[in-house]
Amino acid sequence: MRVYFLGAGASKSIYPGLPTATELTLSHLLDYEHGRAPRNEIMSLKQFVESRNPQLLALPVEEVLHCFEGHEDQYRWFRICLVRRLWVDDTEDT
């Protein structure tokens, strides 16, 4: 497995499907079409956030982390959705 850390411009030029920090809102993260997380967990997370404050969906991911405090199951699925959304398959032979 290879791990790369790139700036937003470089990331977009190499892999256009990756969101920049400002594009990665909670709504974008929980959009099933953009991720690989199981649909049931995405719907559960979306309902959890909407029950707390629907406006959180429009905020960047780093601004909504506080809503998961004390809710370990939802926080776990949030992290899974985030990793799966940012995962890029290695297309090179290793």
C-alpha positions, 0 to 999 in steps of 0.5 A, a space after each residue: 500500500 502506498 500513502 501520498 500527501 498532496 496539496 489540493 491542486 496536485 490531488 485534483 490533477 492526479 485524481 479529479 474525483 477527490 474532493 478538496 477540503 471545502 467540497 467535503 461537506 457532511 452532505 457530500 460525504 453522506 451522498 451514497 453516489 460519492 462513497 463506498 460505505 454501506 447505504 444503511 449506515 449512510 442513511 443512519 448517519 444522515 438521520 442522526 445528523 438531521 435530528 440534531 441540526 440539519 444545517 450541519 450537513 452543509 458544513 465542512 467535515 472538520 466543523 461537524 466533528 463535535 456532533 459525534 461526541 458521546 455517540 461512538 457508533 455514529 462516529 465510527 461510521 463517520 470515520 468509515 465513510 470518510 476513509 472510503 470516500 478518500 480512498 484511491 485504488 492503487 492502479 499500479 502494479 507493485 
